[in-house]
Amino acid sequence: MKAIGIILAGGNNHGLGALSEKRAVGAMPVAGSYRAIDFCLSNMTNSKIQKVGVLTQYNAGSLNKHLSSAKWWNFGRKQGGLYVFTPTITADNGFWYRGTADAIYQNLEFLKDSHEPYVIIASADCIYKLDYNKVLEYHIAKKADITVVCKEMPKGENVERFGIMKMNEDYRIEEFEEKPLVAKSNTISCGIYIIRRHQLIDMIERCAKEERYDFVRDILIRYKDVKHIYGYKIKDYWSNISTVEAYYQTNMDFLKPEVRDYFFRQYPEVYSKVADIPPAKYNVGAKVRNSLVASGCIINGEVENSVVFREAYIGNNCVIKNSIILNDVYIGDNTHIENCIVESRGTMRANSEYIGENGIRVVVEKNERYVL
């Protein structure tokens, strides 16, 4: 494909609360064995994009570790590759990324050293499958300066946390408002953009001279009446996991057979870094209904309508319902967990009870295991 990819994965997200205190949103576990960024990376490689830059910053340790080898997404070629960029202190710059446009500016040599004519910009916190080639074909056919991938959300759904747009009959964007108090439309930006490489370089350099740092506010919104900016509507599954409620619902969606079939049984595939651990073990007395249980888990109790991530241990007579159990959680005997997200590496003491009565409860327990 005649495009390079840029994945914006450096932002500090407050909507996930305690879940993002030790990891970037792009590193959030999804669907048992995946990370959020895996879906965007898989879309890149499935679209034959050979060169991808990931811009990381906030709590980037686990994300950078996940991206330590490009082979899992087939980027390890003689040409192209997977590049991870973090903020670098230089003689001319002593700042961290001050926004999405500034993040691109601080790594502008990556764009200048490339030869592909187009750039695909995407975020690391969205779950979807998309052939970027179709978007590029649309972009070229429209003779667009920028193409924004968008989606029509169901009526009544809260869309105020997204960028809201209005388009004319030709799909040219006439109005664009970022996270409005009152949404005037149900068409949201999916955080995926296509732009010609040289034009992006010019716009980013101009933003830097004017001390503007945000890609949406200082490029999309500012240039909407000057440049030809079009929307490309998608109808398939798309979800953003930037809040606790959205993260919980996205994982619950994978309990639906049609969603699992779409992502994991239909071409193209979704790739991730493979963990060399044994399959899940179900001991005598274990009862599992309508749940995803990842490799390395040991199940002794009852699990219903839940997603259990890698290497979790669920003790005897436990009841886990409508919950998400993240990686390497130890749950002691006779524990009841319902409507919760249990943070990774937590230890639930025996005979405990955690119930989310007014929404989803995030459980963070750091009890030492050897004292149980």
N, C-alpha and C positions, 0 to 999 in steps of 0.2 A: 504494500500500500504506500502511496506517495504522501505519507504523513508521519510525523513523530507524535508521541504522546507525552502529556504532562499531567501528573496526578497530584492534586493539591491535598496534602495529608498532614498539614502542620498546625491547624487551628486548635485553640483551646475551647472545648465545648462544655458549657456549664449545664446544658439541658440533661446530661446523663448523671449529674451529681457525683456520688461516690464511685460510680462505675468508671469514670474517666480520671480519677485522681492518680492512678498509677499507669495508665496506658492511653495512647492516642485512640481516637474514635476509629480510625482505620484498622486498628488491631483488635477491635471488639469481636469476640467469638460469635459465630452465626451458624445455625443449623447443625450443631453438634461437632463438626470437624473443620469448619472454615473460619477465616477471618473476613471482616467486611471488605478489605481491600482486594481480596482474592477475586471478587466478582468483576471489578473494574480491570484488574490485570488480565483476567481471562478474556474479557471483551477485547482488550488490546491485542493479545496474541491471536485470538480467533479471527480478528479483522486483518491479520497479517501485518500489523505494525511491529517493526523490528527494533525500534529504539524508543525507550520509555524512560522519562525522568520522574522520580517521586520526590516531592519536596516535603520533608518532615521537619518538625520542630518540637512541639509540645509533647512531653512524656514519650519520647520516640524510642526508648530502649527496646521494648518488646517488638515494636514495629520494625525497627532496623534489623533486629535479630531474625525476624520472620523473612525479611527481604535479603538475607545474607547470601543466598544463592539464587541465580536467575534461572536455573535449570527447571525448576518446578513449573514455570510458565513458558518454558521454551524460548527464553530470550538469550540464552548463552550461545550466540553465533559468532562467527568471525566478523560479521558486520552487524552493527547495532548493539543491543544489550540493554540491561536494566541498570539504571544509575540512581543512586540515592544521594540527595543533596540536603545537608543541614546548614543552618546559618554559620557563616565563617567570618571571623573578625579579621579585617584587613587594615592597611594604612589609610584607606579612603572610607572605610565603613566600620562602625562599631555597634551597629544595631542588629537586633533579631528581626525576623520578618515582621513588618508593621501592618501587613495586610496581604491579600492574595496577589495584587499587582506588584507589590514590593518583593514578594517571594520570587516571582518570575524575574524581576529586575536584577535581584542579587545573583541569579544564575543565568543571566542573559547570554553568557558565552556558550552555554549548552545549545541555545537556539542559533547563535551566529555560526557555530562550528558545524551545524547540520546542513544537509543539502536538500532535504525534502521540502516541497513547496507549501505544505499545509501543517497545521498543528491541531491536534485533538486535546482539549483541556477538559479534565473530569475531576470529580471529587472522590474521596476514598470512603465516604460514609453512606453510599447508596447501594441497594441490592437490586440488580436487574441483569438482563441479557440484552445486548444490542449489537448489531452489525454496523460498525462505524462507516463501512464502505457505502451503505445506503444513504447515510446522512451526508457523506461527502458528495455523492452523486447529486443529491438534492441541492446542496450548497452550490455546486458548480452550475447546475441547471438554472438556478435562481439568480446567478451572478451576484451572490450575496457577499457582503463584506464580512459579516459574522452570522453564523447560524446557531440558534439556541434550541436545544432539545427540550421539549415541554410536554406536559401531560394534563389532560382534563380530569380533574378530581371529582368524585361524587358530590352531589349537592349535600350540604349540611356538614361536610367534613371540615375540620379546622385547618385552614391553609395560611393563616397569618404568619407562620414561621418560615414561609417560603417567599421567593420572589414571584410576584404576581404580574401577569402580562395580558395585554389585549392586542389582538391582531386584526387586520382588515381581511377582506375576502381573498386576497392574494397571499395571506399569511405573513405579511410584513408587520413587524411589531410597531405599534403606535403608542402604547403606554407600557411602562415597566416601573413597578414600585417594589422596593425591597422590604419585606417583612412589615407590611402596613398594619396599622391598628384595626382598620376595617377593610376587608378585601372586596374589591369591586369586580372580581372575576374568579372563576374556579380553575383557570389555566395557570399552572405553576411552572417555573423553570426547574429542570431536573439537574442543573449544575453541570451540564455538558455543552461545550462550545466548540465550533470549528471556525478557524480564521487562517488566512494566509500568513505564512511565517514572517515575511518581510513587513507586512502591515502590523502584526503583533509587536515586532521589535520596535517599530516607529512609535506605536501607541504607548508602549511600556516606557520607552525613553522619555517621551513627552510627559507622562505621568510623573516620572521621577524628577524632572526639572521643575514641575509645578508642585512638588511635594504632595502628590496624591498617591494613595497606596492600595485602594480597593478596586478589584477588577469589575465587580458589578456596578458599584456606585460611580466610579470614575471613568469607566469605559462604556459599559452597556447602556446605562441610563444617560450618561452625559452625551453620548454620540448617537442616540436613537433617532434623532431628527436630522442628523447629518450623514450618517452611514446607512447603507442598506442592510438592516438587521432583520432576519427572518426567523420564524419559529418552525420547528419540525416536530410534529405531534407523534407520540408513541401511544399504543393502546395496551401493550403487554404489561406484565407485572413490573412495578417499580416501587421501591420503598426507601425512605430516608430514616436512619436510625438515630437521629440526633437528640431524641428525648427518651426518657425511661419508658414511657408508654409506647412510643413507636418501636423501640428496641424489643420490648416484650411482645408486641403484636406481630412484628416481623418474624420472630422465632416461632410464635404460635402458628403463623401461616404455613410453616413447613410441616406441620402436622396434617395439613390437607393433602390428600393424594394428588390432586391436580397440580398443586404448587411443586411438590417433590418431583413429579413426573416432568414438569416443564424445565426445571433446573438441572436435574440429575439423570434423566433418561432420554431427553431429546437433544439432538445435536444443535449447537456445539456444546462441549463439556465445560464444566467449571473446575478449575485446577486449584490446588493448594499444596503447601509444604506437607509432605507425608511424615507422620510420626511412626517410628518403628516400635510399636507396642502391640501386645496381644489383643485379640477380640474381647468383647465384653463377656463377663461370666455371670450366669444367673444361677444362684444357689437354690437349694430346696426351700420352698416357701415363698420364692419371689413371684410377684404378680405384676406384669407390665401390660398396660392397655393404651393404645393410641399415643405412643411416645417415641421419641428418638433417643437412642442410647449409643454413645460413641465408644470407640475402642478403649480398652484399658479399664473400663468400669467394673465394679463388683456390686451386684444387686442382691440384697437379701430380703428387702421389704416390698412394699407396694408402690408402684409408679403409675400415675394416670394423667393423660393429657399434659405431658411435660417433656422438656428437652434437657437431657443430661449429657454434659460435655465430658471430655476425655478424663480418664483416671479418677473418676469420682467413686467414693465408697458409700453405699447406703446400707445401714445396719439392719438388724432384725426388728421386725414389727414396726418399721417406719412406714409412714404414709406421706407420699409426695404427690400433690395434686396441683394442676394448672400452674406449674412453676418452671423456672429455668435454673438449673444447677450448673455453675460454671466449672472450669477445669480444676481438678485436684482438690475437690471438696470432700471432707470426711464428715459423715452424718452418723452420730451415735445412735444406739438402739432406742426404740420407742419414741422417735422424734416425729412430730407432725409439722409439715410445711405445706402451705397452701397460698396461692396467689402471690408468690415471692420470686425475686431474683437473688440468688445466693452468690456472693462474690467469690472468685476463685481463691483457692488455697485456704479457705475458711474451715474451721472446725466447729461443728455443732455438737454440743455436749449431749449426752444421753438424756432422754426424758424431757427434751425441750419442745417448745411450740412456737412457731412463727407463722402468723396468718395476716395477710393483707386484707383488712376489712374495708378500707376506704380507698380502693385503688391498689396499685402494685407496690409492694413493700420491698425495698432493697436491704438485704441482710448482709452485714459485714461483721464477721466474728473471727478473732485472731487468737482463740484459746490454744494453748500449747497441747499438742496431741499426747505427749507422754504422761500427762497428769490425769488423763481420763481413766 
